[in-house]
Amino acid sequence: MQSIDTLTADQLASLNAYMQLLRSFAITMGKSLTVANAINAQYASNIFGILNGVTQTDVLNDGTGLAGAVPMKVGDIMTASLDVQAFITAMTAAGMDTRRTELAGANNLI
C-alpha cells in the first residue's frame, strides 16, 4: 500500500477534486438537516394532528406557488414527512456530525 506522499500529480488532482465535491455535499447535508429539523418540528407540533384527522386519500391542492408542484394525497404528504424523519435519523447517527464537521468546517454549517 502506498502513502499519500507517493501519489502522482494526477492522482492528487483527482483526489482533491473529489474532496471538493464531498466537502460541498457535507455542507449541503448540514444545511438540509437544519431545514429538516424545522419541518419535523412543525409536523410534530401541528401538522400531524391536522393530517391525522383527514381522510388519507383526500387531495390537498398546491398552495405554494412553486413551479411544477402538484396536488398531493394526504397519505403521501404524511409519507413524505416520515421520509424527512428518516433523513434526520440517518444524518444524526453516531459519528455523522463529527464527519460532517470535519469535511465541511464548522463555520460552513451555520
Biopython code that builds the backbone (N, CA, C, O; Angstrom):
import numpy as np
from Bio.PDB.StructureBuilder import StructureBuilder

atoms = [
    (1, "MET", "N", (0.854, -1.176, 0.000)),
    (1, "MET", "CA", (0.000, 0.000, 0.000)),
    (1, "MET", "C", (0.899, 1.238, 0.000)),
    (1, "MET", "O", (1.902, 1.291, 0.711)),
    (2, "GLN", "N", (0.526, 2.217, -0.800)),
    (2, "GLN", "CA", (1.330, 3.435, -0.879)),
    (2, "GLN", "C", (0.793, 4.515, 0.047)),
    (2, "GLN", "O", (-0.341, 4.441, 0.519)),
    (3, "SER", "N", (1.615, 5.509, 0.296)),
    (3, "SER", "CA", (1.183, 6.625, 1.138)),
    (3, "SER", "C", (0.719, 7.772, 0.245)),
    (3, "SER", "O", (0.994, 7.792, -0.954)),
    (4, "ILE", "N", (0.030, 8.701, 0.833)),
    (4, "ILE", "CA", (-0.428, 9.893, 0.113)),
    (4, "ILE", "C", (0.757, 10.597, -0.549)),
    (4, "ILE", "O", (0.634, 11.123, -1.655)),
    (5, "ASP", "N", (1.899, 10.602, 0.131)),
    (5, "ASP", "CA", (3.090, 11.294, -0.380)),
    (5, "ASP", "C", (3.601, 10.719, -1.690)),
    (5, "ASP", "O", (4.339, 11.389, -2.413)),
    (6, "THR", "N", (3.217, 9.481, -2.008)),
    (6, "THR", "CA", (3.734, 8.849, -3.230)),
    (6, "THR", "C", (2.737, 8.894, -4.390)),
    (6, "THR", "O", (3.009, 8.342, -5.456)),
    (7, "LEU", "N", (1.594, 9.541, -4.195)),
    (7, "LEU", "CA", (0.624, 9.652, -5.279)),
    (7, "LEU", "C", (1.160, 10.561, -6.382)),
    (7, "LEU", "O", (1.930, 11.486, -6.122)),
    (8, "THR", "N", (0.744, 10.287, -7.603)),
    (8, "THR", "CA", (1.149, 11.130, -8.723)),
    (8, "THR", "C", (0.380, 12.444, -8.673)),
    (8, "THR", "O", (-0.603, 12.576, -7.945)),
    (9, "ALA", "N", (0.834, 13.392, -9.442)),
    (9, "ALA", "CA", (0.143, 14.687, -9.513)),
    (9, "ALA", "C", (-1.294, 14.503, -10.008)),
    (9, "ALA", "O", (-2.208, 15.158, -9.507)),
    (10, "ASP", "N", (-1.498, 13.622, -10.981)),
    (10, "ASP", "CA", (-2.852, 13.357, -11.486)),
    (10, "ASP", "C", (-3.733, 12.724, -10.415)),
    (10, "ASP", "O", (-4.905, 13.075, -10.286)),
    (11, "GLN", "N", (-3.172, 11.790, -9.645)),
    (11, "GLN", "CA", (-3.934, 11.161, -8.573)),
    (11, "GLN", "C", (-4.321, 12.175, -7.506)),
    (11, "GLN", "O", (-5.451, 12.175, -7.017)),
    (12, "LEU", "N", (-3.375, 13.040, -7.149)),
    (12, "LEU", "CA", (-3.677, 14.073, -6.155)),
    (12, "LEU", "C", (-4.726, 15.049, -6.667)),
    (12, "LEU", "O", (-5.603, 15.472, -5.914)),
    (13, "ALA", "N", (-4.640, 15.404, -7.932)),
    (13, "ALA", "CA", (-5.631, 16.310, -8.520)),
    (13, "ALA", "C", (-7.013, 15.664, -8.487)),
    (13, "ALA", "O", (-7.999, 16.323, -8.158)),
    (14, "SER", "N", (-7.088, 14.378, -8.825)),
    (14, "SER", "CA", (-8.364, 13.660, -8.775)),
    (14, "SER", "C", (-8.896, 13.607, -7.356)),
    (14, "SER", "O", (-10.083, 13.832, -7.123)),
    (15, "LEU", "N", (-8.026, 13.312, -6.417)),
    (15, "LEU", "CA", (-8.425, 13.226, -5.014)),
    (15, "LEU", "C", (-8.919, 14.581, -4.504)),
    (15, "LEU", "O", (-9.926, 14.647, -3.799)),
    (16, "ASN", "N", (-8.226, 15.646, -4.853)),
    (16, "ASN", "CA", (-8.639, 16.978, -4.409)),
    (16, "ASN", "C", (-9.961, 17.402, -5.043)),
    (16, "ASN", "O", (-10.787, 18.033, -4.383)),
    (17, "ALA", "N", (-10.170, 17.064, -6.311)),
    (17, "ALA", "CA", (-11.446, 17.377, -6.960)),
    (17, "ALA", "C", (-12.581, 16.610, -6.278)),
    (17, "ALA", "O", (-13.664, 17.154, -6.060)),
    (18, "TYR", "N", (-12.326, 15.354, -5.947)),
    (18, "TYR", "CA", (-13.319, 14.550, -5.235)),
    (18, "TYR", "C", (-13.621, 15.155, -3.869)),
    (18, "TYR", "O", (-14.782, 15.251, -3.472)),
    (19, "MET", "N", (-12.581, 15.561, -3.154)),
    (19, "MET", "CA", (-12.771, 16.137, -1.818)),
    (19, "MET", "C", (-13.567, 17.434, -1.884)),
    (19, "MET", "O", (-14.341, 17.732, -0.974)),
    (20, "GLN", "N", (-13.387, 18.206, -2.947)),
    (20, "GLN", "CA", (-14.179, 19.430, -3.118)),
    (20, "GLN", "C", (-15.659, 19.081, -3.200)),
    (20, "GLN", "O", (-16.492, 19.734, -2.572)),
    (21, "LEU", "N", (-15.983, 18.049, -3.974)),
    (21, "LEU", "CA", (-17.381, 17.611, -4.086)),
    (21, "LEU", "C", (-17.897, 17.059, -2.762)),
    (21, "LEU", "O", (-19.007, 17.383, -2.339)),
    (22, "LEU", "N", (-17.098, 16.231, -2.116)),
    (22, "LEU", "CA", (-17.506, 15.615, -0.855)),
    (22, "LEU", "C", (-17.727, 16.670, 0.226)),
    (22, "LEU", "O", (-18.700, 16.597, 0.977)),
    (23, "ARG", "N", (-16.832, 17.645, 0.307)),
    (23, "ARG", "CA", (-16.973, 18.710, 1.302)),
    (23, "ARG", "C", (-18.196, 19.579, 1.002)),
    (23, "ARG", "O", (-18.913, 19.981, 1.919)),
    (24, "SER", "N", (-18.434, 19.867, -0.272)),
    (24, "SER", "CA", (-19.620, 20.639, -0.650)),
    (24, "SER", "C", (-20.888, 19.886, -0.283)),
    (24, "SER", "O", (-21.859, 20.479, 0.187)),
    (25, "PHE", "N", (-20.873, 18.577, -0.500)),
    (25, "PHE", "CA", (-22.023, 17.756, -0.144)),
    (25, "PHE", "C", (-22.250, 17.763, 1.364)),
    (25, "PHE", "O", (-23.395, 17.791, 1.814)),
    (26, "ALA", "N", (-21.181, 17.737, 2.145)),
    (26, "ALA", "CA", (-21.315, 17.784, 3.603)),
    (26, "ALA", "C", (-21.975, 19.083, 4.043)),
    (26, "ALA", "O", (-22.787, 19.088, 4.968)),
    (27, "ILE", "N", (-21.629, 20.184, 3.386)),
    (27, "ILE", "CA", (-22.266, 21.472, 3.687)),
    (27, "ILE", "C", (-23.753, 21.400, 3.350)),
    (27, "ILE", "O", (-24.594, 21.836, 4.137)),
    (28, "THR", "N", (-24.074, 20.852, 2.189)),
    (28, "THR", "CA", (-25.469, 20.716, 1.778)),
    (28, "THR", "C", (-26.245, 19.842, 2.762)),
    (28, "THR", "O", (-27.374, 20.166, 3.128)),
    (29, "MET", "N", (-25.637, 18.734, 3.187)),
    (29, "MET", "CA", (-26.300, 17.860, 4.161)),
    (29, "MET", "C", (-26.555, 18.606, 5.462)),
    (29, "MET", "O", (-27.639, 18.500, 6.034)),
    (30, "GLY", "N", (-25.569, 19.356, 5.933)),
    (30, "GLY", "CA", (-25.732, 20.090, 7.182)),
    (30, "GLY", "C", (-26.852, 21.108, 7.103)),
    (30, "GLY", "O", (-27.665, 21.221, 8.020)),
    (31, "LYS", "N", (-26.894, 21.849, 6.006)),
    (31, "LYS", "CA", (-27.955, 22.845, 5.833)),
    (31, "LYS", "C", (-29.306, 22.168, 5.648)),
    (31, "LYS", "O", (-30.323, 22.657, 6.139)),
    (32, "SER", "N", (-29.316, 21.046, 4.943)),
    (32, "SER", "CA", (-30.565, 20.302, 4.767)),
    (32, "SER", "C", (-31.063, 19.749, 6.090)),
    (32, "SER", "O", (-32.270, 19.678, 6.319)),
    (33, "LEU", "N", (-30.146, 19.359, 6.960)),
    (33, "LEU", "CA", (-30.534, 18.852, 8.272)),
    (33, "LEU", "C", (-31.204, 19.950, 9.089)),
    (33, "LEU", "O", (-32.167, 19.682, 9.808)),
    (34, "THR", "N", (-30.717, 21.160, 8.990)),
    (34, "THR", "CA", (-31.342, 22.285, 9.681)),
    (34, "THR", "C", (-32.778, 22.479, 9.200)),
    (34, "THR", "O", (-33.689, 22.658, 10.009)),
    (35, "VAL", "N", (-32.976, 22.445, 7.899)),
    (35, "VAL", "CA", (-34.315, 22.594, 7.333)),
    (35, "VAL", "C", (-35.191, 21.406, 7.738)),
    (35, "VAL", "O", (-36.354, 21.584, 8.098)),
    (36, "ALA", "N", (-34.633, 20.200, 7.678)),
    (36, "ALA", "CA", (-35.397, 19.003, 8.044)),
    (36, "ALA", "C", (-35.864, 19.068, 9.491)),
    (36, "ALA", "O", (-36.995, 18.689, 9.793)),
    (37, "ASN", "N", (-35.017, 19.538, 10.375)),
    (37, "ASN", "CA", (-35.413, 19.672, 11.782)),
    (37, "ASN", "C", (-36.557, 20.670, 11.944)),
    (37, "ASN", "O", (-37.460, 20.451, 12.751)),
    (38, "ALA", "N", (-36.526, 21.751, 11.193)),
    (38, "ALA", "CA", (-37.610, 22.739, 11.251)),
    (38, "ALA", "C", (-38.916, 22.147, 10.713)),
    (38, "ALA", "O", (-39.984, 22.355, 11.288)),
    (39, "ILE", "N", (-38.819, 21.407, 9.602)),
    (39, "ILE", "CA", (-40.001, 20.752, 9.042)),
    (39, "ILE", "C", (-40.578, 19.764, 10.049)),
    (39, "ILE", "O", (-41.786, 19.732, 10.280)),
    (40, "ASN", "N", (-39.709, 18.966, 10.638)),
    (40, "ASN", "CA", (-40.155, 17.940, 11.585)),
    (40, "ASN", "C", (-40.786, 18.559, 12.829)),
    (40, "ASN", "O", (-41.771, 18.034, 13.350)),
    (41, "ALA", "N", (-40.232, 19.659, 13.303)),
    (41, "ALA", "CA", (-40.803, 20.320, 14.480)),
    (41, "ALA", "C", (-42.212, 20.829, 14.181)),
    (41, "ALA", "O", (-43.115, 20.695, 15.007)),
    (42, "GLN", "N", (-42.392, 21.406, 13.011)),
    (42, "GLN", "CA", (-43.713, 21.904, 12.640)),
    (42, "GLN", "C", (-44.684, 20.745, 12.450)),
    (42, "GLN", "O", (-45.847, 20.834, 12.844)),
    (43, "TYR", "N", (-44.213, 19.667, 11.851)),
    (43, "TYR", "CA", (-45.060, 18.485, 11.642)),
    (43, "TYR", "C", (-45.511, 17.915, 12.978)),
    (43, "TYR", "O", (-46.690, 17.620, 13.171)),
    (44, "ALA", "N", (-44.562, 17.763, 13.901)),
    (44, "ALA", "CA", (-44.877, 17.157, 15.202)),
    (44, "ALA", "C", (-45.796, 18.046, 16.035)),
    (44, "ALA", "O", (-46.675, 17.542, 16.734)),
    (45, "SER", "N", (-45.602, 19.362, 15.968)),
    (45, "SER", "CA", (-46.360, 20.251, 16.840)),
    (45, "SER", "C", (-47.755, 20.588, 16.316)),
    (45, "SER", "O", (-48.633, 20.951, 17.099)),
    (46, "ASN", "N", (-47.973, 20.473, 14.997)),
    (46, "ASN", "CA", (-49.250, 20.944, 14.461)),
    (46, "ASN", "C", (-49.762, 20.128, 13.278)),
    (46, "ASN", "O", (-50.924, 19.722, 13.258)),
    (47, "ILE", "N", (-48.921, 19.893, 12.320)),
    (47, "ILE", "CA", (-49.369, 19.337, 11.040)),
    (47, "ILE", "C", (-49.852, 17.895, 11.166)),
    (47, "ILE", "O", (-50.842, 17.523, 10.537)),
    (48, "PHE", "N", (-49.171, 17.082, 11.967)),
    (48, "PHE", "CA", (-49.608, 15.692, 12.135)),
    (48, "PHE", "C", (-51.044, 15.638, 12.637)),
    (48, "PHE", "O", (-51.850, 14.857, 12.133)),
    (49, "GLY", "N", (-51.362, 16.454, 13.617)),
    (49, "GLY", "CA", (-52.717, 16.476, 14.165)),
    (49, "GLY", "C", (-53.756, 16.851, 13.126)),
    (49, "GLY", "O", (-54.861, 16.309, 13.111)),
    (50, "ILE", "N", (-53.392, 17.780, 12.262)),
    (50, "ILE", "CA", (-54.314, 18.186, 11.192)),
    (50, "ILE", "C", (-54.498, 17.047, 10.199)),
    (50, "ILE", "O", (-55.624, 16.661, 9.887)),
    (51, "LEU", "N", (-53.383, 16.512, 9.705)),
    (51, "LEU", "CA", (-53.450, 15.477, 8.669)),
    (51, "LEU", "C", (-54.031, 14.168, 9.186)),
    (51, "LEU", "O", (-54.712, 13.452, 8.451)),
    (52, "ASN", "N", (-53.765, 13.858, 10.433)),
    (52, "ASN", "CA", (-54.245, 12.602, 11.002)),
    (52, "ASN", "C", (-55.769, 12.579, 11.120)),
    (52, "ASN", "O", (-56.373, 11.511, 11.217)),
    (53, "GLY", "N", (-56.384, 13.758, 11.112)),
    (53, "GLY", "CA", (-57.838, 13.833, 11.206)),
    (53, "GLY", "C", (-58.539, 13.922, 9.864)),
    (53, "GLY", "O", (-59.755, 14.100, 9.799)),
    (54, "VAL", "N", (-57.763, 13.798, 8.790)),
    (54, "VAL", "CA", (-58.310, 13.922, 7.434)),
    (54, "VAL", "C", (-58.189, 12.571, 6.733)),
    (54, "VAL", "O", (-57.254, 11.816, 6.997)),
    (55, "THR", "N", (-59.120, 12.269, 5.851)),
    (55, "THR", "CA", (-59.058, 11.041, 5.064)),
    (55, "THR", "C", (-57.761, 11.007, 4.251)),
    (55, "THR", "O", (-57.419, 11.969, 3.562)),
    (56, "GLN", "N", (-57.054, 9.894, 4.344)),
    (56, "GLN", "CA", (-55.733, 9.775, 3.733)),
    (56, "GLN", "C", (-55.746, 9.894, 2.215)),
    (56, "GLN", "O", (-54.727, 10.228, 1.610)),
    (57, "THR", "N", (-56.881, 9.624, 1.600)),
    (57, "THR", "CA", (-56.967, 9.720, 0.140)),
    (57, "THR", "C", (-57.430, 11.092, -0.343)),
    (57, "THR", "O", (-57.464, 11.350, -1.546)),
    (58, "ASP", "N", (-57.789, 11.979, 0.603)),
    (58, "ASP", "CA", (-58.149, 13.346, 0.209)),
    (58, "ASP", "C", (-56.936, 14.011, -0.429)),
    (58, "ASP", "O", (-55.792, 13.688, -0.107)),
    (59, "VAL", "N", (-57.202, 14.939, -1.333)),
    (59, "VAL", "CA", (-56.132, 15.610, -2.065)),
    (59, "VAL", "C", (-56.045, 17.066, -1.629)),
    (59, "VAL", "O", (-57.049, 17.776, -1.574)),
    (60, "LEU", "N", (-54.814, 17.501, -1.317)),
    (60, "LEU", "CA", (-54.550, 18.903, -0.988)),
    (60, "LEU", "C", (-54.029, 19.583, -2.242)),
    (60, "LEU", "O", (-52.981, 19.214, -2.772)),
    (61, "ASN", "N", (-54.767, 20.580, -2.712)),
    (61, "ASN", "CA", (-54.301, 21.332, -3.873)),
    (61, "ASN", "C", (-53.090, 22.161, -3.476)),
    (61, "ASN", "O", (-52.974, 22.614, -2.337)),
    (62, "ASP", "N", (-52.194, 22.350, -4.432)),
    (62, "ASP", "CA", (-50.984, 23.112, -4.149)),
    (62, "ASP", "C", (-51.318, 24.563, -3.872)),
    (62, "ASP", "O", (-52.015, 25.217, -4.649)),
    (63, "GLY", "N", (-50.809, 25.058, -2.751)),
    (63, "GLY", "CA", (-50.995, 26.459, -2.414)),
    (63, "GLY", "C", (-49.669, 27.189, -2.276)),
    (63, "GLY", "O", (-49.615, 28.312, -1.772)),
    (64, "THR", "N", (-48.594, 26.539, -2.729)),
    (64, "THR", "CA", (-47.261, 27.114, -2.533)),
    (64, "THR", "C", (-46.836, 28.050, -3.652)),
    (64, "THR", "O", (-46.045, 28.969, -3.438)),
    (65, "GLY", "N", (-47.361, 27.815, -4.835)),
    (65, "GLY", "CA", (-46.932, 28.613, -5.981)),
    (65, "GLY", "C", (-45.610, 28.148, -6.560)),
    (65, "GLY", "O", (-45.067, 28.803, -7.450)),
    (66, "LEU", "N", (-45.078, 27.029, -6.076)),
    (66, "LEU", "CA", (-43.833, 26.506, -6.623)),
    (66, "LEU", "C", (-44.074, 25.930, -8.007)),
    (66, "LEU", "O", (-45.025, 25.174, -8.207)),
    (67, "ALA", "N", (-43.237, 26.273, -8.948)),
    (67, "ALA", "CA", (-43.394, 25.789, -10.315)),
    (67, "ALA", "C", (-43.383, 24.268, -10.343)),
    (67, "ALA", "O", (-42.483, 23.631, -9.796)),
    (68, "GLY", "N", (-44.376, 23.706, -10.978)),
    (68, "GLY", "CA", (-44.444, 22.262, -11.142)),
    (68, "GLY", "C", (-45.006, 21.498, -9.956)),
    (68, "GLY", "O", (-45.173, 20.282, -10.042)),
    (69, "ALA", "N", (-45.303, 22.169, -8.854)),
    (69, "ALA", "CA", (-45.873, 21.486, -7.696)),
    (69, "ALA", "C", (-47.284, 21.007, -8.047)),
    (69, "ALA", "O", (-48.057, 21.723, -8.683)),
    (70, "VAL", "N", (-47.596, 19.803, -7.627)),
    (70, "VAL", "CA", (-48.889, 19.197, -7.973)),
    (70, "VAL", "C", (-49.686, 18.913, -6.707)),
    (70, "VAL", "O", (-49.116, 18.847, -5.618)),
    (71, "PRO", "N", (-50.999, 18.743, -6.841)),
    (71, "PRO", "CA", (-51.799, 18.334, -5.694)),
    (71, "PRO", "C", (-51.288, 17.002, -5.149)),
    (71, "PRO", "O", (-50.793, 16.167, -5.907)),
    (72, "MET", "N", (-51.406, 16.802, -3.830)),
    (72, "MET", "CA", (-50.928, 15.573, -3.205)),
    (72, "MET", "C", (-51.977, 14.994, -2.281)),
    (72, "MET", "O", (-52.718, 15.723, -1.623)),
    (73, "LYS", "N", (-52.029, 13.664, -2.239)),
    (73, "LYS", "CA", (-52.899, 12.981, -1.288)),
    (73, "LYS", "C", (-52.348, 13.179, 0.111)),
    (73, "LYS", "O", (-51.133, 13.253, 0.298)),
    (74, "VAL", "N", (-53.228, 13.263, 1.086)),
    (74, "VAL", "CA", (-52.828, 13.434, 2.484)),
    (74, "VAL", "C", (-51.878, 12.323, 2.908)),
    (74, "VAL", "O", (-50.877, 12.586, 3.575)),
    (75, "GLY", "N", (-52.179, 11.081, 2.528)),
    (75, "GLY", "CA", (-51.308, 9.960, 2.879)),
    (75, "GLY", "C", (-49.908, 10.119, 2.327)),
    (75, "GLY", "O", (-48.939, 9.743, 2.985)),
    (76, "ASP", "N", (-49.782, 10.673, 1.120)),
    (76, "ASP", "CA", (-48.465, 10.896, 0.521)),
    (76, "ASP", "C", (-47.707, 12.010, 1.247)),
    (76, "ASP", "O", (-46.486, 11.951, 1.384)),
    (77, "ILE", "N", (-48.433, 13.013, 1.705)),
    (77, "ILE", "CA", (-47.797, 14.080, 2.489)),
    (77, "ILE", "C", (-47.242, 13.500, 3.788)),
    (77, "ILE", "O", (-46.133, 13.834, 4.204)),
    (78, "MET", "N", (-48.019, 12.635, 4.419)),
    (78, "MET", "CA", (-47.573, 12.021, 5.676)),
    (78, "MET", "C", (-46.358, 11.114, 5.427)),
    (78, "MET", "O", (-45.434, 11.075, 6.239)),
    (79, "THR", "N", (-46.364, 10.396, 4.317)),
    (79, "THR", "CA", (-45.222, 9.546, 3.981)),
    (79, "THR", "C", (-43.981, 10.399, 3.727)),
    (79, "THR", "O", (-42.885, 10.041, 4.157)),
    (80, "ALA", "N", (-44.145, 11.519, 3.035)),
    (80, "ALA", "CA", (-43.011, 12.416, 2.798)),
    (80, "ALA", "C", (-42.471, 12.962, 4.120)),
    (80, "ALA", "O", (-41.266, 13.167, 4.266)),
    (81, "SER", "N", (-43.355, 13.191, 5.067)),
    (81, "SER", "CA", (-42.932, 13.662, 6.385)),
    (81, "SER", "C", (-42.138, 12.584, 7.111)),
    (81, "SER", "O", (-41.181, 12.892, 7.822)),
    (82, "LEU", "N", (-42.526, 11.327, 6.939)),
    (82, "LEU", "CA", (-41.745, 10.215, 7.507)),
    (82, "LEU", "C", (-40.377, 10.124, 6.840)),
    (82, "LEU", "O", (-39.393, 9.763, 7.485)),
    (83, "ASP", "N", (-40.314, 10.450, 5.545)),
    (83, "ASP", "CA", (-39.024, 10.480, 4.848)),
    (83, "ASP", "C", (-38.100, 11.526, 5.470)),
    (83, "ASP", "O", (-36.899, 11.295, 5.611)),
    (84, "VAL", "N", (-38.658, 12.665, 5.838)),
    (84, "VAL", "CA", (-37.863, 13.712, 6.498)),
    (84, "VAL", "C", (-37.326, 13.182, 7.826)),
    (84, "VAL", "O", (-36.163, 13.403, 8.163)),
    (85, "GLN", "N", (-38.169, 12.487, 8.571)),
    (85, "GLN", "CA", (-37.728, 11.918, 9.849)),
    (85, "GLN", "C", (-36.634, 10.880, 9.638)),
    (85, "GLN", "O", (-35.693, 10.809, 10.429)),
    (86, "ALA", "N", (-36.739, 10.078, 8.591)),
    (86, "ALA", "CA", (-35.704, 9.086, 8.287)),
    (86, "ALA", "C", (-34.383, 9.764, 7.931)),
    (86, "ALA", "O", (-33.313, 9.292, 8.313)),
    (87, "PHE", "N", (-34.464, 10.873, 7.199)),
    (87, "PHE", "CA", (-33.267, 11.639, 6.862)),
    (87, "PHE", "C", (-32.595, 12.154, 8.131)),
    (87, "PHE", "O", (-31.377, 12.056, 8.279)),
    (88, "ILE", "N", (-33.394, 12.703, 9.045)),
    (88, "ILE", "CA", (-32.844, 13.204, 10.311)),
    (88, "ILE", "C", (-32.156, 12.078, 11.070)),
    (88, "ILE", "O", (-31.053, 12.261, 11.585)),
    (89, "THR", "N", (-32.794, 10.920, 11.144)),
    (89, "THR", "CA", (-32.212, 9.776, 11.851)),
    (89, "THR", "C", (-30.885, 9.376, 11.221)),
    (89, "THR", "O", (-29.906, 9.138, 11.928)),
    (90, "ALA", "N", (-30.851, 9.302, 9.906)),
    (90, "ALA", "CA", (-29.613, 8.909, 9.222)),
    (90, "ALA", "C", (-28.507, 9.945, 9.412)),
    (90, "ALA", "O", (-27.345, 9.587, 9.603)),
    (91, "MET", "N", (-28.864, 11.216, 9.360)),
    (91, "MET", "CA", (-27.854, 12.274, 9.442)),
    (91, "MET", "C", (-27.374, 12.551, 10.862)),
    (91, "MET", "O", (-26.402, 13.280, 11.061)),
    (92, "THR", "N", (-28.054, 11.970, 11.849)),
    (92, "THR", "CA", (-27.620, 12.171, 13.234)),
    (92, "THR", "C", (-27.119, 10.871, 13.857)),
    (92, "THR", "O", (-26.944, 10.789, 15.073)),
    (93, "ALA", "N", (-26.888, 9.856, 13.023)),
    (93, "ALA", "CA", (-26.338, 8.589, 13.518)),
    (93, "ALA", "C", (-24.952, 8.838, 14.108)),
    (93, "ALA", "O", (-24.300, 9.835, 13.797)),
    (94, "ALA", "N", (-24.523, 7.932, 14.950)),
    (94, "ALA", "CA", (-23.237, 8.070, 15.640)),
    (94, "ALA", "C", (-22.116, 8.415, 14.657)),
    (94, "ALA", "O", (-21.900, 7.712, 13.670)),
    (95, "GLY", "N", (-21.426, 9.482, 14.938)),
    (95, "GLY", "CA", (-20.272, 9.891, 14.148)),
    (95, "GLY", "C", (-20.576, 10.793, 12.973)),
    (95, "GLY", "O", (-19.663, 11.420, 12.436)),
    (96, "MET", "N", (-21.832, 10.881, 12.553)),
    (96, "MET", "CA", (-22.160, 11.682, 11.373)),
    (96, "MET", "C", (-21.876, 13.168, 11.587)),
    (96, "MET", "O", (-21.319, 13.825, 10.707)),
    (97, "ASP", "N", (-22.252, 13.696, 12.739)),
    (97, "ASP", "CA", (-22.000, 15.117, 12.997)),
    (97, "ASP", "C", (-20.513, 15.426, 12.943)),
    (97, "ASP", "O", (-20.098, 16.433, 12.370)),
    (98, "THR", "N", (-19.725, 14.560, 13.538)),
    (98, "THR", "CA", (-18.275, 14.775, 13.556)),
    (98, "THR", "C", (-17.705, 14.731, 12.145)),
    (98, "THR", "O", (-16.934, 15.611, 11.763)),
    (99, "ARG", "N", (-18.073, 13.722, 11.369)),
    (99, "ARG", "CA", (-17.564, 13.616, 9.997)),
    (99, "ARG", "C", (-18.006, 14.802, 9.153)),
    (99, "ARG", "O", (-17.214, 15.349, 8.386)),
    (100, "ARG", "N", (-19.269, 15.200, 9.289)),
    (100, "ARG", "CA", (-19.778, 16.331, 8.510)),
    (100, "ARG", "C", (-19.010, 17.602, 8.861)),
    (100, "ARG", "O", (-18.669, 18.386, 7.976)),
    (101, "THR", "N", (-18.736, 17.807, 10.151)),
    (101, "THR", "CA", (-17.995, 18.990, 10.583)),
    (101, "THR", "C", (-16.559, 18.948, 10.087)),
    (101, "THR", "O", (-16.021, 19.968, 9.657)),
    (102, "GLU", "N", (-15.936, 17.782, 10.143)),
    (102, "GLU", "CA", (-14.559, 17.648, 9.642)),
    (102, "GLU", "C", (-14.497, 17.915, 8.141)),
    (102, "GLU", "O", (-13.563, 18.556, 7.661)),
    (103, "LEU", "N", (-15.475, 17.431, 7.411)),
    (103, "LEU", "CA", (-15.486, 17.632, 5.969)),
    (103, "LEU", "C", (-15.768, 19.082, 5.593)),
    (103, "LEU", "O", (-15.078, 19.662, 4.755)),
    (104, "ALA", "N", (-16.783, 19.657, 6.216)),
    (104, "ALA", "CA", (-17.272, 20.968, 5.798)),
    (104, "ALA", "C", (-16.587, 22.129, 6.489)),
    (104, "ALA", "O", (-16.479, 23.215, 5.921)),
    (105, "GLY", "N", (-16.122, 21.911, 7.711)),
    (105, "GLY", "CA", (-15.657, 23.015, 8.526)),
    (105, "GLY", "C", (-16.840, 23.591, 9.282)),
    (105, "GLY", "O", (-17.871, 23.910, 8.688)),
    (106, "ALA", "N", (-16.691, 23.723, 10.583)),
    (106, "ALA", "CA", (-17.817, 24.111, 11.438)),
    (106, "ALA", "C", (-18.504, 25.390, 10.979)),
    (106, "ALA", "O", (-19.733, 25.464, 10.998)),
    (107, "ASN", "N", (-17.741, 26.398, 10.568)),
    (107, "ASN", "CA", (-18.339, 27.676, 10.167)),
    (107, "ASN", "C", (-19.195, 27.567, 8.920)),
    (107, "ASN", "O", (-20.071, 28.403, 8.700)),
    (108, "ASN", "N", (-18.959, 26.555, 8.101)),
    (108, "ASN", "CA", (-19.730, 26.384, 6.880)),
    (108, "ASN", "C", (-21.056, 25.679, 7.111)),
    (108, "ASN", "O", (-21.857, 25.548, 6.185)),
    (109, "LEU", "N", (-21.294, 25.230, 8.319)),
    (109, "LEU", "CA", (-22.524, 24.511, 8.633)),
    (109, "LEU", "C", (-23.539, 25.392, 9.356)),
    (109, "LEU", "O", (-24.604, 24.923, 9.755)),
    (110, "ILE", "N", (-23.210, 26.647, 9.518)),
    (110, "ILE", "CA", (-24.099, 27.568, 10.237)),
    (110, "ILE", "C", (-25.128, 28.133, 9.272)),
    (110, "ILE", "O", (-25.976, 28.932, 9.672)),
]
sb = StructureBuilder()
sb.init_structure("model")
sb.init_model(0)
sb.init_chain("A")
sb.init_seg("    ")
for serial, (resi, resn, name, xyz) in enumerate(atoms, 1):
    if name == "N":
        sb.init_residue(resn, " ", resi, " ")
    sb.init_atom(name, np.array(xyz, "f"), 0.0, 1.0, " ", f" {name:<3s}", serial, name[0])
structure = sb.get_structure()
